[in-house]
Amino acid sequence: MEEEIERISPRDFLIKVYFEEKKEKRRRLDIRADILKLKNKIDFSGEDIVTLGNRSFISTQHLWWRDLWLENAVDINEGILYILDSFEKARSLEITSWSTEKSFHAPSRTNFFGIWIDHRPK
């Protein structure tokens, strides 16, 4: 019998991968291996995604890097790339460019609001 896959928001995906998994195991994540072990599928149908024409915004609802248990903002790159790859496959789109919406405060505090994506139909 196949295990049921839980659908989670992009924000919850980042929290699960970076905060829960890393904090529990007290180690640097091997993102490629750890993401594949998760029994979650990112849900792009919720209100966290806004699309108008060929531009979308995926909201992460104001996450702090520190809340995700990251040493620095660079650590989240593979998680963002996984979200982008999943978005492209789920929506049958080709991503032409993307950027993050964030603000920097103190050296240890970066607020992450979401991902801007430009795309076109495949």
C-alpha positions in Angstrom: 0.0 0.0 0.0 1.3 3.4 -1.0 1.8 6.1 1.7 -0.5 9.0 1.4 1.2 12.3 0.4 0.3 15.3 2.4 -0.2 18.6 0.5 1.4 21.6 2.2 1.9 25.2 1.3 5.2 26.5 0.1 5.7 28.3 3.5 4.9 25.1 5.5 7.3 23.2 3.2 10.2 25.6 4.1 9.4 25.4 7.8 9.3 21.6 7.6 12.5 21.2 5.7 14.6 23.9 7.3 13.2 24.3 10.8 11.7 21.0 12.0 14.1 18.6 10.3 17.3 20.5 11.0 16.4 21.4 14.6 15.4 17.9 15.5 18.5 16.3 14.0 20.9 19.1 15.0 22.8 18.9 11.7 23.2 20.6 8.4 20.6 19.3 6.0 21.4 17.4 2.9 18.6 19.1 1.0 18.5 16.8 -1.9 18.2 13.7 0.2 16.0 15.2 3.0 13.5 16.7 0.5 13.1 13.3 -1.2 12.4 11.7 2.1 9.5 14.0 2.9 6.1 12.7 2.2 4.8 16.1 1.2 3.7 17.6 -2.1 3.6 21.4 -2.3 0.1 22.7 -2.9 0.0 25.6 -5.4 -3.7 26.0 -5.4 -4.1 28.0 -2.2 -4.4 31.7 -1.5 -0.6 31.8 -0.9 -0.2 32.0 -4.7 -1.3 35.0 -6.7 -1.1 34.9 -10.6 -1.9 37.6 -13.0 -0.9 37.1 -16.6 2.6 35.7 -16.8 3.6 36.8 -13.3 3.0 35.0 -10.0 3.9 35.6 -6.4 4.3 32.7 -3.9 3.9 34.1 -0.4 5.8 32.7 2.5 3.9 35.0 4.9 6.9 36.8 6.5 9.4 34.1 7.6 12.6 35.0 9.3 15.8 33.2 8.4 16.5 32.8 12.1 13.1 31.1 12.6 14.1 28.5 10.0 17.2 27.7 12.0 19.5 28.8 9.2 23.1 30.0 9.7 22.5 32.4 6.8 20.1 33.2 4.0 22.2 31.3 1.4 21.2 28.0 3.1 17.6 28.3 1.8 18.6 28.4 -1.9 18.0 24.7 -2.6 14.6 24.8 -0.9 13.6 27.8 -3.1 14.8 26.0 -6.2 12.8 22.9 -5.3 9.7 25.1 -4.9 10.3 26.7 -8.3 10.8 23.3 -9.9 7.6 22.0 -8.3 5.6 25.1 -9.4 6.8 24.8 -13.0 5.7 21.1 -13.1 2.4 21.6 -11.3 1.3 24.5 -13.5 2.9 23.3 -16.8 4.8 26.5 -17.1 8.3 27.6 -18.1 9.8 29.9 -15.6 11.7 32.7 -17.4 12.9 34.6 -14.3 12.4 34.8 -10.5 13.4 36.8 -7.5 12.8 36.8 -3.8 11.0 39.5 -1.8 12.9 40.1 1.4 14.2 42.8 3.8 17.4 42.9 5.8 17.6 44.2 9.4 20.3 43.1 11.7 23.0 40.7 10.5 21.1 37.8 12.0 17.6 38.9 10.9 16.3 38.7 7.3 12.6 38.7 6.6 11.5 36.5 3.7 8.1 37.4 2.2 7.9 35.3 -0.9 9.1 34.5 -4.4 8.2 36.5 -7.6 8.1 34.4 -10.7 7.9 35.4 -14.4 6.7 32.5 -16.6 5.1 31.5 -19.9 3.1 28.5 -21.0 5.1 25.4 -22.1 
